[in-house]
Amino acid sequence: MMLQWVRSLAFSFFIYAAMFGYAIFFFPFAVVSRDWAYRACNAWCALVIGAAHQVVGLKVEIRGDPPAGDALIAAKHQSFFDIIVIFHAVHRPRFIMKRELMFAPVLGQYALRIGCIPVARGRRRDAIRSMKRRVSRQGSDMGQLIIYPQGTRVAPGAWKPYKVGTGVLYEQLGKPCVPVATNVGYFWPKRKVLRKPGTAVVEFLDPIPPGLSVTEFMETLEERVEARSGALLDEAREAS
């Protein structure tokens, strides 16, 4: 166990040092080209995934079919690592993210460059209105728009209500929504240093077709994501 702690500390130091290194190296290219900003972020995500396997014994398995074209993705959020894995799995990801993160060094600058959409926490109605307006500005260049329905990281097995903003976006876009389940938080828990060895799964589920009411959509989304994430958590525990 002590060795795994040492490996986890070394891994954390390495990936954040690499983040700053990649950000500086790619900066001149990312400033003039959004494609280069994507390349920089994707290269770093690939590095983290590879280092997780080599340093702490944490492998990644992608299940299902990540959408290739424009799509709304509603994902279970347990850890910083599920962001990294989803980013690497799809072609042009853009995240709905809390506004405070836009002021984070490196992360915020690149998030803005690739077109992530900041949402201020506070009054729900104002936040939803702002989110809808910003999404509308994306026009035809939507890519894969990723939202976390619970609005924050939630520990595996814990419950937090799903926020209606995801349903509002689903209704606004009129496109299928791809739910994503995961057990990543079992191996890479939030606010903890220790990274457990094993296989972290991120699973893209069957799309929910457009045309449902917001209420019906939200019920379907929560049922599918929670049921599958629970099954993946059981799978991780049994393999440990």
C-alpha positions as CSV (number, residue, x, y, z in Angstrom):
1,M,0.0,0.0,0.0
2,M,2.8,2.4,0.8
3,L,4.3,1.8,-2.6
4,Q,1.0,2.6,-4.2
5,W,0.9,5.9,-2.3
6,V,4.4,6.8,-3.6
7,R,3.4,5.8,-7.1
8,S,0.2,7.9,-6.8
9,L,2.2,11.0,-5.6
10,A,4.7,10.6,-8.4
11,F,1.9,10.2,-11.0
12,S,0.1,13.3,-9.8
13,F,3.3,15.4,-9.9
14,F,4.1,14.2,-13.3
15,I,0.7,14.8,-15.0
16,Y,0.4,18.4,-13.6
17,A,4.0,19.2,-14.5
18,A,3.3,17.8,-18.0
19,M,0.1,19.9,-18.2
20,F,2.1,23.1,-17.8
21,G,4.8,21.9,-20.1
22,Y,2.3,21.0,-22.9
23,A,0.4,24.2,-22.4
24,I,3.6,26.3,-22.8
25,F,4.9,24.3,-25.8
26,F,1.6,24.4,-27.7
27,F,0.5,27.9,-26.7
28,P,1.8,29.7,-29.9
29,F,-0.1,27.2,-32.1
30,A,-3.2,27.1,-29.9
31,V,-3.6,30.9,-30.0
32,V,-3.9,30.9,-33.8
33,S,-5.7,27.6,-34.3
34,R,-8.5,25.9,-32.4
35,D,-7.4,22.6,-34.0
36,W,-4.0,23.0,-32.3
37,A,-5.7,23.7,-29.0
38,Y,-7.5,20.4,-29.4
39,R,-4.3,18.6,-30.3
40,A,-2.6,19.9,-27.2
41,C,-5.4,18.8,-24.9
42,N,-5.7,15.5,-26.6
43,A,-2.0,14.8,-26.4
44,W,-2.0,15.6,-22.7
45,C,-5.0,13.3,-22.1
46,A,-3.3,10.5,-24.0
47,L,-0.2,11.0,-21.8
48,V,-2.3,10.9,-18.6
49,I,-4.1,7.7,-19.7
50,G,-0.8,6.0,-20.6
51,A,0.9,7.2,-17.4
52,A,-2.0,6.0,-15.3
53,H,-1.5,2.5,-16.7
54,Q,2.3,2.4,-16.4
55,V,2.7,4.2,-13.1
56,V,-0.3,3.3,-10.9
57,G,-1.6,0.3,-12.8
58,L,-4.9,1.9,-13.7
59,K,-6.1,0.9,-17.2
60,V,-8.9,2.5,-19.2
61,E,-11.6,0.6,-21.1
62,I,-14.0,2.4,-23.4
63,R,-17.3,0.6,-24.0
64,G,-20.1,1.4,-26.4
65,D,-19.9,3.8,-29.3
66,P,-18.6,7.4,-28.7
67,P,-20.6,9.7,-31.1
68,A,-18.6,10.9,-34.1
69,G,-20.8,13.8,-35.2
70,D,-22.7,16.6,-33.4
71,A,-24.2,15.2,-30.2
72,L,-25.3,16.0,-26.6
73,I,-23.5,13.8,-24.1
74,A,-24.8,13.5,-20.6
75,A,-22.2,11.9,-18.4
76,K,-21.8,10.6,-14.9
77,H,-19.1,12.7,-13.2
78,Q,-17.1,11.0,-10.4
79,S,-13.5,12.2,-11.0
80,F,-11.2,14.5,-13.0
81,F,-10.2,11.3,-14.8
82,D,-13.6,10.8,-16.5
83,I,-13.2,14.2,-18.1
84,I,-9.8,13.1,-19.5
85,V,-11.1,9.8,-20.8
86,I,-14.2,11.3,-22.5
87,F,-12.1,14.1,-24.0
88,H,-9.8,11.5,-25.5
89,A,-12.6,9.3,-26.7
90,V,-14.5,11.8,-28.9
91,H,-13.5,14.1,-31.7
92,R,-14.4,17.6,-30.8
93,P,-15.5,17.7,-27.2
94,R,-16.9,20.9,-25.6
95,F,-17.9,20.9,-21.9
96,I,-20.6,22.7,-20.1
97,M,-18.5,23.7,-17.0
98,K,-18.8,25.9,-14.0
99,R,-17.6,29.4,-14.6
100,E,-15.0,29.4,-11.8
101,L,-12.9,26.9,-13.7
102,M,-12.4,29.3,-16.5
103,F,-10.1,31.3,-14.2
104,A,-7.9,28.3,-13.4
105,P,-4.4,28.6,-14.8
106,V,-3.9,26.7,-18.1
107,L,-7.1,24.8,-17.8
108,G,-9.3,27.9,-18.2
109,Q,-7.4,29.3,-21.1
110,Y,-7.5,26.1,-23.1
111,A,-11.1,25.4,-22.2
112,L,-12.1,28.8,-23.6
113,R,-10.0,28.2,-26.7
114,I,-11.8,24.9,-27.6
115,G,-15.2,26.5,-27.0
116,C,-16.3,25.2,-23.6
117,I,-19.3,26.9,-22.2
118,P,-19.1,28.5,-18.7
119,V,-22.1,28.5,-16.5
120,A,-22.3,30.6,-13.3
121,R,-23.7,28.9,-10.2
122,G,-26.5,30.8,-8.5
123,R,-30.0,31.5,-9.6
124,R,-31.1,28.5,-11.7
125,R,-33.3,30.4,-14.1
126,D,-30.5,32.8,-15.0
127,A,-27.9,30.1,-15.3
128,I,-30.1,28.1,-17.7
129,R,-30.9,31.2,-19.8
130,S,-27.2,32.0,-20.1
131,M,-26.4,28.4,-21.0
132,K,-29.0,28.3,-23.7
133,R,-27.8,31.6,-25.2
134,R,-24.2,30.5,-25.3
135,V,-25.1,27.1,-26.8
136,S,-27.1,28.9,-29.5
137,R,-24.0,31.0,-30.4
138,Q,-22.1,27.8,-31.3
139,G,-24.3,27.5,-34.4
140,S,-23.5,24.5,-36.7
141,D,-20.0,24.0,-35.1
142,M,-21.4,22.2,-32.1
143,G,-19.1,19.1,-31.9
144,Q,-19.8,16.8,-28.9
145,L,-21.4,18.9,-26.2
146,I,-20.8,17.3,-22.8
147,I,-22.8,18.1,-19.7
148,Y,-22.8,16.6,-16.2
149,P,-26.4,16.3,-15.2
150,Q,-25.7,16.3,-11.5
151,G,-23.6,19.4,-11.9
152,T,-20.6,18.2,-9.9
153,R,-18.5,15.1,-9.0
154,V,-20.5,12.5,-7.1
155,A,-18.8,9.7,-5.3
156,P,-19.5,6.1,-6.6
157,G,-22.6,4.8,-5.0
158,A,-23.8,8.2,-3.7
159,W,-26.8,10.0,-5.0
160,K,-27.3,13.6,-6.0
161,P,-30.3,14.9,-7.9
162,Y,-30.1,15.4,-11.7
163,K,-30.5,19.0,-12.7
164,V,-33.1,20.1,-15.3
165,G,-30.6,22.0,-17.4
166,T,-29.7,18.9,-19.2
167,G,-33.3,18.4,-20.2
168,V,-33.5,22.0,-21.3
169,L,-30.5,21.5,-23.6
170,Y,-31.9,18.2,-25.0
171,E,-35.1,20.0,-25.9
172,Q,-33.3,23.0,-27.4
173,L,-31.0,21.0,-29.5
174,G,-33.5,18.5,-30.8
175,K,-30.8,15.8,-31.1
176,P,-30.3,12.4,-29.5
177,C,-28.5,12.4,-26.2
178,V,-25.8,9.9,-25.4
179,P,-25.7,8.9,-21.7
180,V,-22.4,7.9,-20.3
181,A,-21.9,5.7,-17.2
182,T,-18.6,5.1,-15.4
183,N,-16.9,3.6,-12.3
184,V,-13.8,5.8,-12.6
185,G,-14.3,7.4,-9.2
186,Y,-13.7,4.0,-7.5
187,F,-10.1,4.1,-8.7
188,W,-9.5,7.9,-8.8
189,P,-11.7,9.3,-6.0
190,K,-12.2,13.1,-5.7
191,R,-10.0,15.0,-3.3
192,K,-7.8,12.0,-2.6
193,V,-4.2,11.3,-3.7
194,L,-4.3,7.5,-3.8
195,R,-5.0,5.9,-7.2
196,K,-6.1,2.3,-7.2
197,P,-4.9,-0.2,-9.8
198,G,-7.6,-1.9,-11.9
199,T,-9.7,-1.2,-15.0
200,A,-11.7,2.1,-15.1
201,V,-14.6,1.8,-17.4
202,V,-16.3,4.7,-19.3
203,E,-19.3,3.4,-21.2
204,F,-21.3,5.2,-23.9
205,L,-24.9,3.9,-23.7
206,D,-27.5,3.8,-26.4
207,P,-28.7,7.3,-27.4
208,I,-32.0,8.6,-26.1
209,P,-33.9,9.8,-29.1
210,P,-35.2,13.3,-29.4
211,G,-38.8,14.2,-28.9
212,L,-39.4,13.2,-25.3
213,S,-40.8,15.7,-22.8
214,V,-38.2,17.2,-20.5
215,T,-39.6,15.2,-17.6
216,E,-39.6,11.9,-19.4
217,F,-36.1,12.5,-20.7
218,M,-34.7,13.3,-17.3
219,E,-36.3,10.2,-15.8
220,T,-34.9,8.0,-18.6
221,L,-31.5,9.6,-18.4
222,E,-31.2,9.1,-14.6
223,E,-32.5,5.6,-14.7
224,R,-30.0,4.5,-17.4
225,V,-26.9,6.2,-16.1
226,E,-27.5,5.3,-12.4
227,A,-28.3,1.7,-13.1
228,R,-25.3,1.1,-15.4
229,S,-22.9,3.1,-13.2
230,G,-24.0,1.0,-10.2
231,A,-23.3,-2.2,-12.2
232,L,-19.9,-0.9,-13.2
233,L,-19.1,-0.1,-9.6
234,D,-20.1,-3.7,-8.6
235,E,-17.8,-5.0,-11.4
236,A,-14.9,-2.9,-10.1
237,R,-15.4,-4.1,-6.5
238,E,-15.6,-7.7,-7.5
239,A,-12.4,-7.4,-9.5
240,S,-10.4,-5.8,-6.6
